[in-house]
């Protein structure tokens, strides 16, 4: 693992690392924030999964999570959204290929050799972070848009690993959205039953979630029809999952929206990760 950069931030430290990934078959880059408390003790972790076109850097610089993580003593991890580099498949569209991994393990060519973002985030990077940094096994996960999709699906599929989950404007029903059907077909093939294994609304209906969920959604989100949040709300009601779904008047899909409510999400996770 190679340290790329490191800088002080709210009494803690922002750092960016590059490492060879077995899951993705290429070098991967991730960011991590260690709060000042990590100098003397191990701390819980909040994972932040980013959306389409993003790298690890977008949320590190725009989401405004570090100040509140420092106050509450949480580490933050910012994975990249896809494998990258020479020899890694790509597409000219912004919503497929590099920058658009959708947090699934691709089985179809040309994506299968590298696009294994589910295994990368939930298995490989999780093990690396737990082994290399002063963190505990109390870990939560959040994300924005495609990353909100990833946060919800990874949490529901790994309820012992992620003790808390929230999302900002998640792609809530990708199996029935143009932000999902195209990508899931490309990565997983045409069998739509396989897509449902990575659809938060379906997973919530079929598996439930034993704790509560927080979702913030901008009322003026220009992509609301692609996100399909009502499907998630109905799924939570069906399985009696306590979902705090907050429609935020005047907010769109941008990082202005995310940064406005980042304090709420950090505190929400800290309350759950530090009380168990």
N, C-alpha and C positions, 0 to 999 in steps of 0.2 A: 504494500500500500504506500502510495507516494503523496506526500503533502504538497498541494499546489499553492495554497495561500492560507494565511491566518491573520486575523485582525481582532483587536479588542472590540467588544460591543456590550454596552450596559453592564459592565463589570465582569462579563464572561468572555467567551471567545467564539467567533465565527471561523470555521475552517472548511476548506474544500479539499477533497482527496480523490485520487484516481487509483483504480485497482483493476487487476485482471479478473474478469468474471467467467466462471465456468458455465453459469446458467446462460449467459448471452453470447459466449464465445468471442468476446472482445473486451477492450478496456471500457470500464464504466466510471463515471464521475458522480459524486454525491457531496452534498453539503451537510454540515452538522453544527449546531450551536450548543455549547456547553455553558450553563449558567454559572455564576460565581460559586454556588453551593457545591458544584462538582469538584472543586479543588480539595474538599475535605471529606466528601461522602458520595456514595452512588445515588443517582437521581432517577426518577421516572422519565419516560420518553414519550413525546408526541410526534408521530410521523405525519408529514404533510406531503400529499401526493398532488402534483400539479396537473394542469389541463393541457389541451391541445396546443402545440407549437412551443411549449415551454421547455426549459432546461431546469436543472436544480437551482439556477441563479434567480429566476423570476420571483419566486416566493421569498427567498432570502432577502432580497432587496426591496420588495414591494408590499408584502403581506403584513409587515409590522408586528410580527409575533414575538420577536426577541425581548423587547422591553417587558412584556407581561410574563414570558417564560422565566426571565431573570427574577422577577418579583415572586414567582411561585415555585421556583426551583425545579423547572422542567428542562430537559434536553429536547432539542428539536432535530429531526432528521429530514433532509430534503433530497429524495432520490431524483435521478433524471427520469424522463418520461418514456425513454426508448433506448435501445442500443444505437450506436452511431459509429461512423468512420468508414474508411475504405473497405469495400467488400461486404458492407451491410446493405441489405436491400432497401430501396426507397421508392417513393412515388412522387410525382409532380404535385399532387394535391396536398394541401396543408393538413388534411385530416386522415391521412393514411401513411404508414411508414415511419420514418424518423421524426420524432416529436409527437407520435400518435400511437404509442404501444398498447393503449387500452387495458394494461395490467392483466393480460391473458397470456397463456402459453400457446403460441401459434403452432399449428400442425400442418399447415399448407405451405407449399412453395410459392414464392421464394422466401417466405418469412420464417419458416420453421427453424432454420439454423441459428438465428439470433434473437428472434422476438419471443423471449420467454420471461416477460416482465412479472408474471405472477410468481414464478419460482425465484426470480431475482429479488423482488421486494420482500416477499413473505418468508423466504428460506435463506437465501445466500446473504443478502445485505443485513437481514435481521441477525444472523449468526455472527457476521463480521462486527457489527456495532456492539453487540452484547459482549464479544470477546475482546474488543480493542479499547473500549471507552468505559468510564465509571458510571454505568447505568444499571438500573434494576430491571426485573422482568415485569414490572408494572408499566404497561405500554398502551397508549391509545393511538388512534389514527383519524385523520381528517383529510380533506382535500377539496379542490375546487373543480367543478365542471367534470371533465373526464377523470380528474383526480378524485372528485366526490364519488363518482361511480366506483373507482378503484377502492376508495376507503370503505364504502358500504359493503362491497362484495367481499373484500378480503376479511373484513371483520366478521361478517355473517358466516363465512366459511372457516374461520379460525377463531372461534369465540374464547378459547383459553389463552390465545396469544395476545389478542387485543381486548383490553378490559373496558374500553370506552370508544365510541365512534360518533363523529359528527361530520357534517358536510356543508359546503357553500355551493349552492346552485348545482347540485349533482345531475349528471345524466342518469335519470332514475329508472328509465325503462328502455334501454338501448335496443332490445330485441324488436321493438316496435317504433324505432326512431331512425331518421336518416343520419343521426349521429349514433350509429350502432350497427344497423343492419349491413351497411356497406363494409364496415371494418370487421365485424364478427364473421361475415361470409368470407372475407379475404383471409383472415387469420385461422378460422376454425372450419371452414367448409360450408356447404349448403344445408347441412342437417340442422334445422333450427332448434331442435331439442338440445343440442350442445350449446347454443347461444344462451339458453335460459340458465345455465349454470353460472353465467356471469351477468345476470340481470338482477339488480338489487330488488326490484319490485316483486319479481317471481320468487327470489330466494327468501324474501321476508314472508311471503305467503306460505311457502313450503317448509321453511326451517324455523322461522321466527327469530327472535333475539331476546335473550333473557334479561337484558337491562334496558336502559332508555337510550334514545337517539335524539340528537339536536340537528336540525336542518334550517339554515337561513336561505331565503330566496328573494331576489330582487323583483319587485312587482313590475318594474319597467325593463326587465331583462329582455333583450332583443332576440334571445334564443329560447324563449319560454316554451314554444311549441316543440322544440327538439328535446328539451330536458324532460318533459312529461312528469312533473313532480306530483300531480294528482294521483298517478298510479301508485306511487310510494305511500302517499297518505292513505289511500284505500287499502293497500296491503297491510299497513300497520294496524288499521282498524280491524281488518279481517282476523289477524292473529293476536289482537289485543296487545300489541307492542306499544309502550308509552313513547310516542313521538312528539317532540316539541317542534312544530313546523311553523316558522315565523316568516310571513310574507312582508317584505320591507318596502314601504311606499317610497317611490322616487329613485330607487337604486336599480342599476343595470347589471351587466355581467362582468364588470371590470374589477381590477384590483382596488379601485376606490371603494367598491362594495365590500370586498374581502377585508381590507384593512380597517374599515369602519367597525366591523364586528369581530375582529380577531381577538380582542381582549375578552369578549364573552366566551369565545370558544376555548381559549387557553384556560380561563378560570373554570369553565365547565369540566374540562378534562382533569385539571388539577384537583378539583373537589372529589372526583371519583378515583383517580389514581393514588391519591395520598390518604384516602380514608379506608381503603380495603386492608 
